[in-house]
């Protein structure tokens, strides 16, 4: 069977694209390995009608809605290779199936790479987070830590000051704050710690202390840490699409990549900020582009 569109990735971008294409009466297959980046998060926020929903429940509801449309199918399997053909694309799966589609949307998202700090993963998703707009409300007015190895730490500190003014800014041993920035933060009552962090400790996945390599420590009940985002999609070698400096897939404003018939949506195209509502909107937009391109081809 030749599908109109294969969507690789079953997060909010991929699922919203499938919904829009299903409603457009397009034959669609969503290929997803059920390993979303936000699976460790206790809840997702900021999406109207779904505020505070768990990621698993969000996906469950989304698949119920998407699969109501008879032209949409779901395969839970890893994709190992995508190849361009004269008719469109061939998608090879880990179970050795070959799926053919006229168009492909990559909605594979990103994965997070964190500093090597002991205990970090014990608290990530419950008391350590990366997005203030997603989880700042839940940590409001608490003693918080901000950990980042990037120059954007100053901007993050200014944003988080809106939720809590009891902030300790940690650069994990790096000199990334200018003298002017440090003076501004200190004038607002924030503490700055430039020492490398050794470990996070606490109980029941709730942060209690941040320990530094010189033996000192501070008490904190939560915080925000900046990961490095790298793309999950590893199909560029065979497909040859253009990427950004961050590894995201370069697209035009409508979601078309540099390879004809290949599109990218959500975090795969490095849509910022990295939030469910942004990714879902991007998926809908790209789906409309795919449908319009198919219509143009069929009317020739």
Number of C-alpha atoms within 10 A of each C-alpha: 8 16 20 21 29 29 27 27 28 28 28 29 32 31 27 26 32 35 24 19 26 22 16 14 15 21 21 26 23 25 24 22 14 15 11 19 15 16 14 15 17 16 20 22 19 15 15 8 8 13 13 16 16 18 21 18 13 17 18 11 10 18 19 10 14 23 17 13 19 13 19 22 19 17 13 13 16 17 23 13 17 22 13 21 11 6 11 19 24 21 20 17 18 11 10 10 12 15 18 24 23 20 25 27 28 26 31 28 30 22 17 13 11 15 15 11 14 13 16 18 15 18 22 21 19 19 23 27 21 21 17 19 14 19 25 21 14 12 20 17 15 17 17 26 27 24 24 25 20 15 14 12 21 19 10 20 22 14 14 24 18 13 20 17 18 18 24 22 23 22 22 20 15 15 12 18 18 11 8 8 14 16 12 14 19 11 10 13 12 17 15 17 17 15 17 16 24 18 16 22 18 17 9 8 17 19 24 17 17 21 19 19 13 10 8 11 15 11 16 22 17 24 28 24 22 20 17 15 17 17 18 19 19 14 15 14 9 11 16 11 17 14 16 11 7 12 19 23 26 20 21 10 10 16 24 20 22 17 13 12 19 23 28 32 36 32 30 25 27 24 17 10 13 16 19 21 18 18 29 20 17 25 29 22 19 26 30 17 18 26 19 12 14 17 11 10 9 8 7 5
